Amino acid sequence: LETLAGGATLRWPEYDRNLHDPVADAVTVPDRGVVIIEGLYMLLDRPGWRELRGLAHLGIFVEAPRDLTRARVVARHQRGGRTEADAEAHWLRSDAVNTKLVNDNRHGVDVLLTADARGRLRLR
């Protein structure tokens, strides 16, 4: 992110859900224009993460109901090859914990979008 903020073109990893791992240098990031960086931890107020906010021009946070988040994440895990039971277990063991951590400890939010139970977003 520091390289990108400095105006240089660079190669960026991309997460591959089939491999369940990032693939190095999968995306070329241009040295100008709008670049959107998405990730659960991008606005986390914890050492090693909070510093990222200073490298972005705008912090947008999407707040969604737990049931909607769970359903979407479990479905995504199933599309990636997990059984329904394993996807649910992974949600409880990892995704739900991480989602709560970020929701409870976010910072640098310039724009807050809230999703209703059907996933429709509105500006709050």
C-alpha positions in Angstrom: 0.0 0.0 0.0 2.9 2.4 0.7 4.3 1.7 -2.8 0.8 2.3 -4.3 0.4 5.5 -2.3 3.7 6.6 -3.7 2.4 6.5 -7.2 4.2 3.4 -8.5 2.7 0.7 -10.7 2.9 -2.7 -8.9 1.7 -6.3 -8.9 -0.8 -7.3 -6.2 -1.8 -10.7 -4.9 -5.3 -12.1 -5.4 -7.0 -14.6 -3.1 -8.0 -17.8 -4.9 -11.0 -19.4 -3.1 -10.3 -22.7 -4.9 -6.7 -22.9 -3.6 -7.7 -21.2 -0.3 -4.5 -19.1 -0.7 -3.3 -15.9 -2.2 -1.7 -16.0 -5.7 1.3 -13.7 -5.9 1.5 -11.0 -8.6 -2.0 -11.8 -10.0 -3.2 -8.3 -10.5 -1.5 -5.3 -12.0 -2.4 -2.1 -10.1 -2.1 1.1 -12.2 -0.1 4.1 -11.0 -3.1 6.4 -11.4 -6.9 6.4 -11.2 -9.1 4.9 -8.5 -8.0 1.8 -6.8 -10.4 0.1 -4.4 -8.8 -2.1 -1.7 -11.3 -4.4 0.0 -10.8 -6.5 3.1 -12.3 -7.3 6.5 -9.4 -5.9 8.4 -8.7 -2.7 6.4 -10.3 -0.4 9.0 -9.4 -2.5 12.1 -8.1 -0.4 15.0 -5.3 -2.7 16.0 -1.5 -2.3 15.7 -0.3 -3.4 12.2 -3.7 -2.7 10.7 -4.7 0.8 11.9 -1.7 2.2 10.0 -3.3 1.1 6.7 -6.0 3.7 7.1 -3.5 6.5 6.6 -2.6 5.2 3.2 -6.2 5.5 1.8 -8.1 8.6 0.8 -11.5 7.3 1.9 -12.7 4.6 4.4 -16.0 3.0 3.5 -17.4 0.4 5.9 -20.3 -1.9 5.2 -22.3 -2.9 8.2 -24.6 -5.9 7.7 -26.9 -8.0 9.9 -25.2 -11.1 11.4 -27.7 -13.5 9.8 -27.1 -12.0 6.3 -23.3 -12.2 6.8 -23.5 -15.7 8.1 -25.6 -16.9 5.2 -23.4 -15.3 2.5 -20.2 -16.5 4.1 -21.4 -20.0 4.5 -22.7 -20.1 0.9 -19.3 -18.8 -0.3 -17.5 -21.5 1.6 -19.8 -24.1 0.1 -19.1 -22.8 -3.4 -15.4 -23.2 -2.6 -16.0 -26.9 -1.9 -16.8 -27.2 1.8 -19.8 -29.2 3.0 -22.6 -27.3 4.7 -21.6 -28.6 8.1 -17.9 -27.7 7.6 -18.9 -24.2 6.2 -21.1 -23.6 9.3 -18.4 -24.8 11.6 -15.8 -22.5 9.9 -18.2 -19.6 10.2 -18.5 -20.1 13.9 -14.9 -20.8 14.6 -13.3 -18.1 12.4 -15.5 -15.8 10.4 -18.0 -14.9 13.1 -15.1 -14.1 15.5 -13.3 -12.0 13.0 -16.4 -10.1 11.9 -17.2 -9.2 15.6 -13.7 -8.1 16.1 -13.8 -5.7 13.2 -17.3 -4.4 13.9 -16.4 -3.7 17.5 -12.9 -2.1 16.7 -13.2 -0.2 13.5 -11.8 3.3 12.9 -11.4 5.8 10.2 -14.9 5.3 8.7 -15.7 8.2 6.4 -18.8 6.5 4.8 -21.0 4.0 6.6 -23.2 1.8 4.5 -25.8 -0.4 6.2 -27.3 -3.4 4.7 -30.8 -4.6 5.6 -31.8 -8.2 6.0 -32.1 -8.6 2.2 -28.7 -7.0 1.5 -29.9 -3.7 0.2 -27.5 -0.9 1.1 -28.2 2.5 2.3 -26.1 5.4 3.4 -26.1 6.1 7.1 
